[in-house]
Structures are given as structure tokens and as C-alpha cells.
Amino acid sequence: MSSITIPFPDDWHVHLRDGDMLDAVVGYTARRFRYSMVMPNVVPPITSTAEAEKYRDRILASTPDDAVDFRPVMALYCSPDIDLADLRAGIDSGVVAAVKYYPAGATTNSESGGTSLLAFRDLFEVLADTDTRLLVHAEATDPAIDIFDREAAFLEDQLAPLCEAMPELLVTVEHVSTRAGVDFVATHPQCAATVTPHHLARERSDLLADGMRPDLYCKPVINSSDDQAALIDAATSGDPAFMLGTDSAPHPTTAKYGPKAKAGVFNAAYGLEVVADVFRNHGALDQLGAFVSSNGCAVYGVDAPEATLELSHEPVDRDLATDLSTSSGDSVVLFGTEEASQWTVTVHN
């Protein structure tokens, strides 16, 4: 199979930032994806319905006119600052679609996160009562735990007790990165998971073997080839619990290539081609539409799109951008140029 037409895809985990970075990156997401679950870890974090509405307005104001049908979906940052009555009102109005839990100190702008999932049980009861999903960055922060084992440790120590205590709570394990994460989702019916292009297409030797590559550094980190194989098996299986969430996360090169690299891979430009390449290489291109389009619609209870998108496996006869620049002069590296050079993407309205 050299080409495939799929329902217009969704991205169930994306970082659009704010200000001039938002202006520079939102078009890459808006032209390729319909529903996009926008992460709330901007500065300051989004913790109220009013803040979510204002952020959504800023996103839409920055969205280019040629976007097909872009619909940003807003999440609140799990914090003691959330007013439960406001949360319920935001859910009822359709403004708030989820709440995102960050372990404090785990990743970019997570300083306001929590130290225990069960400490937010009152908040999670509102989510369970309204069938609203809890999004979880599943990564332990104890420095004594090996960085490659931190997803498994968090799942065992934090998320498993919560799922046992509240089996009615719907959970999305974000950017699952290990075999342990895949197995956890498979054995917990209330859980779904997002999987990123970079965790599907790369393993830790790509990150470290020929010198540290800051452009591939993310949280949770890209893990072993065995973990990568488990992610590919899950994504290509058709299992409706697994869906695309790019975790596209732009950082300027000044932050990526300094003494302490910021965690994040900007893949919005070519992430779809990267995923298509993985599926093609594993003889599963016929399952691509389920992973990038249908599964997320079912998990989040949204209608299937009317538009379609065609991917054709053929060399691209043009120079592909390898970076972008913001209006303030920051440069951001684009992930997936090599895979994108082998694919042509056509949108059909």
C-alpha cells in the first residue's frame, strides 16, 4: 500500500505555548488536526474556566485562515487553586474537557503540580460524576529512581492505587513510553493512552549513542528498543484504547542547546508523516486511521470528521523546513524531516 485516505486526524495532547511562540506554532497543528487537546501548563497555569476561555480565544485568534476545521479542546491544570464549583460549571458549559495532573517538578512548567494523586480525590469525584477524563503525566520525580524506570514507578505507586480506589474515574495515561505503560492500560479498563510520534519512531540509542541529541530529549524520556516495540504493537493493533497525542512541545534552541536542555520535541509539522512511516514499515498502514482519527473520537465522545486526509508514500520534490523562527527571533527545530521527505499529504474537504 503506497497511499491511504483517512478521516481527518485529531491530536489528543499538544503544547501550543503562548505569545509569539503560539503565533509561530499553532498553524502547524491547525492545518493537520481537527480536535487538539491543549495542555494547560503555560505561565501562569490554566486553573479556571475563565482562564481556559481566554486561552482558547488567544489560540483561535492566532490560527491561520487556511486551517480546515481546527477545534482546540481545553484542559485545566490540576491544582488546589481549582474551584470545584467552577470546574463543574466549566464542564457543563463545554469549555473544560479534561483536567491534567503533573507531578511537581516532572517536566516543563510543572512546578505547580502535585505530590500525590490521591490528595485530589474531591476534584476527581467531580470528574467521575461528569464523565470527564483525568489526564496524567505518569512519571515519578524521586531522583533515586532511574530515569528510564520512572513511568513504571509512577504507575505502580500512584496511578494503580487511584484506579483501585476510583474505578469509575476515566483516565488517559499521557505520552505512554514503556512496555509497563502499555501493559497498565491493557489491564485497567478505565484507562486510555496517548502515544507520540517520537516515542514510536525513536529509541534511546537515537538519543544517546552518537552524542546527546537535545532535539530528542523529552519527558518521559525516549526509552529502550523493547519499549518502542511495545508502543508500536499497541498503536498498530487497532486497540481503541491507544490514540495519537503528539506531545508537540516547542522550545527555542537557546533552551534546547544550553547547559541544561529543556524537555520537549516539536513534531507538529511532520508528526503525521512520522507515524505513517512507522505504520508502513510494520505493515499496518491500514490501521493508521484508527490510531490517528477514530480511536480518540470514541474515547472523548466526539463525532467523526467529514473531511479526509490522504497520505501518499512518494519522495517530496521540494526543500522541507528544518526549523521555524518566532517574531522575536527564537528558532525551533522541527522533528521528522527525514520521514516527511518520503510522504505527500493532501487534505480533502
Phi, psi and omega in degrees: 000120182257347177211158180207143175250128184232159171302148182304129190282165175238156177237110187266021174192107180214146175252117180255355180059209184206173176062219185290335176291318174303313180302323185281330190253338190298328180298326180296322177284315187294331181278342185249342187226152179267270174289136177221118180280110187270125181287143188266011185271052170272183181241117354286162182294154181276109185234008179218162178298318180298318179295321178296318178297317180294320179294317177300320178297320179295320179298312182294325178294333180268353184286130181293154185293338183272007174293138188290303186199060188279128183228092177294134180249130191257139176239151173263152179277120183296116188202152173299345180286346180290126173274124187294326177293320178294320177301312180297319178295321179294322176292314182298326181279348182087002179284317184260123183253345184191169172234135184252125177261126173246128168296132184302124177086006185285325189204194184301130176053042178254012184299334180270009182285187185256169176249352179206126177299317185293345177292344182253028186300322179300318179295318182292334176294326174295318179298313181297321182292335183251009182055041180256139188276143168267124176263131187235124167278102190269086182207120176293152182246001179295118182296344179285344181271130177307136185301331180280352180252004190285332175293311181300320181295317180295317181300318182287316189274330187245308188282323179300314177299324178293316180296326177290320182285330184227072182295345179276350182280126178276130187231138168247118173279112186281149178035056179303138191228001186221164173299323178300321179293317177300315181295323180298313180297320181296333184256005178232098188300337181279358185255143166236178181210143168264149178230138185265157174300320185287328175287332176285323191262347184227156171228175195295340174294325176297327181284324195236337194294323183249037186098145182300128178253098183301331181293344177257001181280125181213172176233128353295154186293153171298130191253205190286168177296328176293318176296317177302317180298321179295321178295317179297316179301317181293314184294323184271357186283341189086357178303121185292352179283347184248132186214163180286130166220108191295331191052032177300124190218093184286138169225142175295151181300334177296332177269333181279327187249020176274189181299333181226101188294137172286146181273126177157140178241126178269102186240008185300327185293316189232011184299325181295318177295323178299313180295316178302321180295318177299312182296318179297315181296338180253018175063031186231029182299334178292346178263000184298316182300323178296314186291315187266348185233297192286317187300315180296323177301318180291317181298317185261002173067039178248158181289151174294151182284159173272325180287157176233168181221132182251131175246125180241129180276097180202146181301141180269120183269062176197160178282126179266140178295142177250352178202167175230163178234138176275171181294338179269002175098002176288146178246139179233131180280137178267132179269140170098016182301321182299312179294320182297333180291350181253004185226145171244132182246128179233128179266133176244114182282000000 
